[in-house]
Amino acid sequence: MEAIVENTRNYLMSITDREFELFSTLIHHRFGIHLTAQKRGLLVARLQQMVRKAGFDTFRKYYDHLVKGNDQTQLQELVDRISTNFTYFNREKEHFDFFIRRALPNTVRSLKDEGENDLRVWCCASSTGEEPYTLLMLMREFFGGDYFRWSGGILATDISEKVLKTARQGIYPDDKAQALPHALRDKYMTRLADGCWQMKESLRQEATFRRFNLMNSDYPFRRPFHIIFCRNVMIYFNAEDRHNVIRKLHQVLAPGGFLFIGHSESLGANNKLFATIQPSVYQRL
């Protein structure tokens, strides 16, 4: 009998065309994620446990519950399950090489000429934290003993509170940590008893992790950023949403500031806001 009950729980729920349309619209409106028909199976696989847990036997009943109740906790769980948070240390390594070789030195030189020491860097889709922590390690290496003379650190944001919790802890399994140059890993991480690695507290304190939705109508930052990493997130947006996000990123990036996007992404043929420096690296005009 227990086996029969378990099999019943594990069967794949069916979703009607209308239900898929409703959830696709809700997810796009709330989070900007564009689900094509090819993602139908993915939606069912990721949401059916939530539907059953809430006590509903159809996607439509659960959709009505979400919309009418406007339960922010369940909406947050929805985006946690739908969003793809695939990342790893040194992903698209060419970007980090360019950051340390050109973007950071040029920015620091300009700030010194202006008599400023406030370096502002934003990771828009920080996921579990590998990207912002890598940038922080590189910044610490670049500045050396002068690092704390700068008002630096990194703002790291993501739409998923689940991955932000992981990022704040800064704990990664050994196989992930091995992707880092061992000199950086050994200097800025601590090996835990279970074999995992954790970012040292002094580095974790330099990263500010916040939940932020790139689909927000306004990006309410008081001062512009000098460097923005917005990698591998706009591939989930449709053309109109990508255009709007790019426009808002331009507004919050300082003139001459650098924008990094994913290797599989593009600002489009009609881009007039940024100069192309190299594939997927741009500079604000």
N, C-alpha and C positions, 0 to 999 in steps of 0.2 A: 504493500500500500504506500509506504514512504517513497519508493522509487517512482510510482505512478504520479504522486503529488509533485515530486521534484521535476519530472518530465513535463508536467503541465505548466509549471512555473517557467520552464526554460524554452517553451515553444515560442517561435517568432510571431509576434502579433502582426496582424494585417493592418494596413492603413489605406484609406480610400483616397482617391484623387483630391477630393475636397479637403480632407483632413491634412494631406500633405501641403496643399496650397495655403491653408490657414496657418500652419506652423511655419512654413517658409516665409510668409508675409510678416508674421510676428517676430521671427528671428531677425529678419532683415531690418524691420522698422526699429527694433530695440537695440540691435547689436551690429548691424551693417553686414552681417555674414550672408552671402548670396548662395542659396542652396539650389543647384540645378536638379533636374529630374534624375540625373545619374547619382545623386546623393540620397535618394529615397531610402535605399536599404541601410545606409549609414544612420539616417535619422531614426529609423525604427530600432536599430540595434542599440543605439545610445540612449533612447528615451523610454523604451518599454519598461525598464526596471522602475523608472520614476513613476510611470503611469500606474503600474501595479502597486507600488509602495503607497501611493496616494489613495488606493482603493477603487480605481476605475478600471473598467473592462474595455473601453474604447479610447482612442486618441481624441475624439471629438469631445467626450465628456471631460477629459483632462484639460483640453484647450479651453473649454468654457469656464472651468474652475480657475485656470490661470488668469484669464482675461477679466472675469468678473471680480475675483478676489484681489487682483493686483498684489499678490503675495511676493514681496521683494526677495524673500529667502528662496522661494521656489524658482523665481525667475533667475536668481543668481545661480542656482543649481542647474538650471536649464542651459545657461551659457557655459558653465563649467563642463558640462557633458558634450556640448556641441562643438566648442572651440577646439582647434587642433593646436596642441602646445609642444610640438616636436622641436627640440633644440638640443644643442650640445656645445661644449667648449670648442673654441676655434672654428666654429662653423663659418664658411666663406672667409677663410683666413686672409685672403687678399685685402679685405676691408680693414682688418686689424693692422696689417703691414702698412697700408696707406695712412691709417690713423696715426700711427707712431712716427712714420717717416715724413709726412707732409701736413695732414690736417691739424694735428696738435701743435707742432712747431710754428706753423704759420699763424695759427690763432693766438698762441702765447706771445709771439712777436708783436702782433698788432695790438694786443691788450697792453703790453709793456709800453709801446709807443704812445698809447692813450693814457698811460698812468693808472691803469686798472689792474686789479688782481682777482676779479670775480669771473671765473671760468664756468660757463653753464652748459652742461651736457644732458641730453634727454634720450633715454631709450623708450620708445613708444610702445613696444610690444615685448616686454622683458621676459615673459614666460617665467620659467623657474629660476632665472637669475644668472645663467651662465654668461650671457652677453654683457650685462653691466659690470659684473665682477671682473671679467676679463679686461674691460676698458679701465676699470679702477686700478688693476694691477699694472697695466701699461702706463697709466698716468703716474703712479707712484714710482715706477722705474725711471720715467722720463724726468720727473722733477727731483728725484732723490731727496736730499735733506731739505730742499726748498718747498716740498709739497705743502706743508702746513702753513706756509706763508701766503698760500692762495686760498681764496674762498671757493673751494671746488666741490668735490663730491659728484654724485650723479642722481638725477631724478629718473626712476625706473617705474614705468606704469604698465598695467595690463588690465584687460577687461575681466579676467578670471581671478576671483579672490582665492581660489584653491591653489593656483600656481604661485600667487604672491606669498602665501603662507610658507610654501616650500622655499621660495627665494629668500625670505627674511631669515629663515633658519640657516640657509647656506650650507646644507649637508648634501653630499653627493656620493653615490656609490663609487667604488674604486675604479671600475671600468670607465666611468665618465671622467674622473679626475686624471686618468692616464693620458687623456687627449691634450692636456696642458703641457707646455714645456716643463720638465721636472724642476728646473730652477725656480720657476714661478710657483709651482705647486708646493714645493717644500718651504718656500719663503712665506707664502701667504695663506697656507692651509695647514690644518692640524689633523693627523691621523687619529681616528677614534678607535675605541676598543673593538668595535664590530667590523672594522676594516674600511668603513666609510671615511670620507674626508670632509672637514668643515672649514669654511672660510674663517679666518681669525677675526675676533671681535673688532679689532681696530679697523679692519677693512669693511666689515658689515656695517659699521657705524657711518661709513662714508656714502652708503647707498640709501636713498629714501624711496621706499616702495609704496606706491599708491594705486588704488583702483581708478582707472580712467577709460572712458569710452571714446574712441576716435570719431564716433558718429555724433558726438555732442555738437550742438549748433555753434558753440563758442568755446575757444580754448583760453580760459581766463588766467593767463600767466602775466605777472606784472612786468617782467623784463624778458627780452628775447634770448633765445639760446644761440650758442655759437656752433654747436655740433648736435645733429639729431640723427639717431639710428632708428629707422622705421622699416625694418627688414621682414620680409616674408609674412606680411599681414594683409597688404592690399590685394594679394592674389585671391583673397576671399570676397573682395568687393566687386560690385558691378562697375561699369565705366563711369557712370554719373557719380557714384560714391567715391571712387578713386579720385576723380577730378576735384571734388569738394574737399577731400582730405589733403590733397596736394596743395590746394589753395590756402587752406588753414595752416598747414605746416610752413608755407612761405611767409605767412603773416607773423608767425612766432619765431622765425629764424632771423638772426641779425644779418644785415647786408654783408655778403662775402662769406657767410656761414656755410658749413658743409652738411649735406644731406646724404645719408647712406640708405639705399633700399636693397631688397633682395636681388640676387643674380637673375632670377626668373621674372623680375618685375621691370616695368618701364614707366617713365613719366609721359610717354606718348609722343607722337610725331608733332603735335601742335604745341608742345611745351615752350612757353616763352618766359617762364618765371625763373628757370635755372639754367646754368651753363653746364654742359656735360664735361666732366673732368676725365673720367674713364668709365667703363661699363658699370652701371648701378651706383656711381658716385657723382654727386652734383654740387654745384656751388650757387648760392642765391645771388641773383642779379639785383 
